[in-house]
Amino acid sequence: MTIGIWGDSIAYGRGDGEALGWVGRIRKSLPAEEYHDIYNFSICGNNTFDLLRRFEPEAYGQVFDKVIFAIGTNDAKYSIEQDTNLVTTEDFESNLKKLITSAKQYSKEVILMGATIANENIRHGSGILFINKEIQKYNQLSANIASANNLKFISVYDLLNPELDLADAVHPNTVGYQKMFEYISSKII
């Protein structure tokens, strides 16, 4: 099985004391005697515009059984100064649709994964807020697009306790990543 995962810092595994994140835990859990390639193309700070720029060059020449887009947190980021989300809902929808079209050239199955809950009690700094109402709005857009394209959507929003399972305002801690691994692997493996 070959899986390519494109996403942001949460897919990358930032905040995990074990430096695995949910993707690394999936890779580690697969039987060594079987042939599996789990590629994590996730980069901290990325949003759907960033994925659009990098997906084609990174996927070129590959054949995946599954492509997973785990994105949305940085798109939904709210700028106090600009009084808007980092990526508009219109651009987010357009970008996801383009990513899906592109991914279908490289994979039998495309999966969208929503964003996790944020701890709104922790301020991110630099005039940026992670607002759960906004995250939920972007998650709903992802779910609608997945449904319209007959794709699997993995919702992880309600999976974590923001007071116990996050290392900071948005990144899961080791316990949070373990919970994500257990749930996500049950949906994709």
Beta strands, then each sheet from edge to edge (+ up, - down):
strand 1: 2-7
strand 2: 37-40
strand 3: 64-70
strand 4: 78-79
strand 5: 84-85
strand 6: 107-113
strand 7: 128-129
strand 8: 152-154
sheet 1: 2+ 1+ 3+ 6+ 8+
sheet 2: 5+ 4- 7+
end
